[in-house]
Amino acid sequence: MRKLVLPLAFAATAVSGLAAAQTPAAPTPSPLTGNITLASEYRFRGIDQTNGKPALQGGFDYSHASGVYLGNWNSNVSQGAGFPGASLEMDFYGGYKKAFGDFGLDVGAIYYYYPGSNAGTGILFSPVNNRTGQVHSGAVNNKEVYIGGSWKWLSAKWFYSIDDYFSAPGTEGTHYLDLAATYDLGNGLNLVGHYGRLSFKEMDNANYSDWKLGVTKDLSGWVLGAAYIGTNAKGSCSNAEFYCFGNPNGQYGRDAGRSTVVLSVSRTF
């Protein structure tokens, strides 16, 4: 009896091994991904960047198994948002991200670049320190380092400017706190929330908070979004306040921190 059982067991093992060898292995996820978004307008930290007009955005990310990552993200902007002569924002970033069970860590640096920007053209709305009256000349950019942590569907990230914040003279050390939540409601539906606080170094009446509440819906890889965005930034435009959007004619146009609803559709591939 034992002599019969052992060959049968061996045969079963051999057949199982052969089947496993013939089954194609699951494809390894690519470390390189791309993304594209069409939004009704572009808000950065709650502030209008496109004068209420639509934005086409996109980029790519490379993630190594070690946790190291690099990426680029781009969007159209309006020069009246403080980027004289520019129509494009290009962000370059890199860092290290690691998960520890339900917890996550993210540290890195980001560089915001506006090709063609020239604050010395004489157009209004160039980066300026409203406390000292100093006005920036030349290209506009921003450099920040950041550290973030997450737990399940909650996250927090702190950004610190290592140079003049978006080229406004004397504002090195400006920092921004980003608190966010993404709660899975099931069936591809998510509830998203955000609260942010900007502490603008050496500037008068420039500190502000912004917030967002919205939903996203995944439809076969296409993500639809709708969010209410608001701020308490002072930009009524009645007295040419700091957060007031300008136009190419050198006139103050609209409140850049006004509340609005932003609609979007995006895809990662």
N, C-alpha and C positions, 0 to 999 in steps of 0.2 A: 504494500500500500504506500509506504513512504517513497519507494522508488518511482511510483507513478505520480505522486503529488509534486515532487521536486521538478521533474521535467515540465509539467504543466505550468507551474509557477514561473519557471524560467522563461517559457514561451510567452506567457502573458506579459512578463516584464519586457521582453524583447520587442513584442508588437507595440506596447505602449511607448517604448523608447523610439521606435521607428516612426510612429505617428507624430510624436513630439518633434522629431527631426524634420518631418515633412511639413509641419505647420509653420507658416511664415511668422517671423518674429514681428511684434508690434513696432511700427516705425518710431524712431527716436525723434522727439520734438525738435524742431529747428531752433538753434539759439538766436536766430535772427527773425524778428517780426516787424511788420509795418502797420501803420494805422492811418486812417483818413477820417476827417470830420467836416461836415457842413453845418454851420450854426447860424442862427438868425442874427447874432452879433457876438463879438469877442469881449468878454469881461476878464480882466486880470486883477485878482484880489478885489473884485467887486467894482472896479473902475473901467468905464467904457474905453476901448482901444480902437474902435472902428466907426465912431460917430453914429452909432445905431444901425449901421449897415451890416450885411451878412459877412461871414468869414469862412474861408476855405483853409483848412488846417491839416497837417499831416507830418509824419516822420517815421523813424525806425528805431528799434532797440535791439541791442545785442546783450544777451545774458549768458555768462559762463557758469558752468556747474559749480564753481568755487564760490559763487555769489557776487563776483565782480560784474558790473554792467556799464555799458556806454550807450549813449543815444543822442538823437537829434530830433527837434520838433520845430515846426514852422507855421506862421500864420500871417495873413495880410493885416496891416495896421494903417491908421491914418496919422499923418504928420501932426495933426492938431492935438494928439495925445501926448506930445512932448518929444516927437521924433522928426524935427524939421528935415525935409528932403527925403525921408524914408517912407517906403510902403510895405516893407517886409520885416518881420521879426524872425530871427533864427536863434534857437536855443541849443546849446551843446552841454551835455552833462555826463557825469560818470560817478560811480560810487560802488558801495558794497552793501548787499542786501542778504539777510539770512533769517530763516525761520527757526524758532525753537518751540515746537509744539504749537500752541495757540498764540504765541508771542512772536513778534517780528522786529528786526532792527534794520535801519536804513541810514547810511551816512554817505555824504558825497559833496559834490560841488557843481555849480551850474553857471554858465556864461550866456548872457542875453546880448545878442548882436543885432544891430539895425543897419544893414548895408546901405550906403548912400546917404546916411544921415549927416547933417552938417549944421550944427547950431550956430555957426558964424555967418549964416546967410542973411541975417537981418529980419527973418520971419519971427513973429511973436511965438510964445509958448515954448521957447527953448528952456532946457533945464535951468532952474534958478533957485537960489536959497532966499526965501522970502524974509529971513531974519537979517541977513547981511547985505542982501541986494546983489550978491555975486551971480553972474550969469556964465554958464558954461559955453565954450566955443569948441568946435570940432565934432568928431563922431560921438554918438550916444551909445552907451553900453552899460551893463551892470554885471557885477561878479558877486556870487554868494556861495557860502558853504551851508550845509544843513545836516541836521540829525533828526531822525524820526523813530517812533516806536508804534507798534500796533498790538491789539489784542482782539482776536476774533473779528468783529465788524466795526471796531472803533480804532481810530488812529490819531496821532498827533505828530506834527513836524514843525521844527523851528529853523528859520532861515536867518542868516546873519550876513550883512553886506560887508565885504572886505575892502571896498573902494567906495567912492561917492555913489550914492544910491541913484541909479539911472542918470549918472553924471551930474546930479545937482551938487554944486560945490559945497564942501565941508560936511557932507552927510554920511561919511564912513561910519559904520557901526549901527546903521538903521537895521531893525530886525522885525520879523513877521512870524506870528504864531498861527498855525493852521490846525484846527480841530475838525475832524471829519468822521462821518458814520455812513456805512452802506449796509442796510439791513435787507436780507433776502426774504421776500414775501412768497417765493415759490413761483413756478411756471415762468421763469425768466424775468419776473418783475422785482425790482429793487426800489427801496425807499432810500433816498440820499439826503444827507444834511451836512452843513458846514458852518463853522464860525471862525472868523479870522480877526486878528488885531495887528495893525501896523503901528510901530513906534518909530516915527520919522526923526532921526537925530538932527539936532540943531535947526529945527524948523518950527515956525509959529503956526498954530491952528492946522497942522497937517496930520496929526495922529487921528486914526479913525478905526472903526470896526466894520466888518462886512459879514453877511450871512446868506445862506442859500438853503432852500428846501425844495426837493423835487422827486421825480420818479424816473426810472429807466425801464425799458422793456426790450428784451432780447428776442428778435424775430429771425431765427435761422442765421445767426451771426451778425445781423444788422441790429444795432442798438439805437432805439429811439429814446430821446430824452426831453424832458420839460422841467424847468426849474424857475422858481421865483428867487430873484437876487435883489438884495438891498444893502445899503450902507448908511452910515451917519456922517459921511464925508461932507465937508462944507464946500459946496460948489454951486450955489444958487445962480451964479453969473451976474447977480445984481451989482456986485462990487468987485467983479473980476477976481473971484475967490480962487484958491489954489486948484481945486478939482473942478475946473470949468473947461469944457472942451472948446478948442479953437478951430477956426477954418483957415484955408490957405490965404484968405484976404486979410488976415491979421485981425479978425473980429472974434469976440467971444461968442460962442454959439449956444451950447447947451450944458446942463448939469451932467458931469461925467459920472457922478455917483448916484444918480436917480435910480429908483426901484424899477425893475422890469421883469418880464418873463422871457427866458431864452429857450428856444427850441433847437434841437440838434438831431442829427443822424450820423452814426459813426460805425466803422468796421475795423477790426484787426485781422490781419492776414499774414 
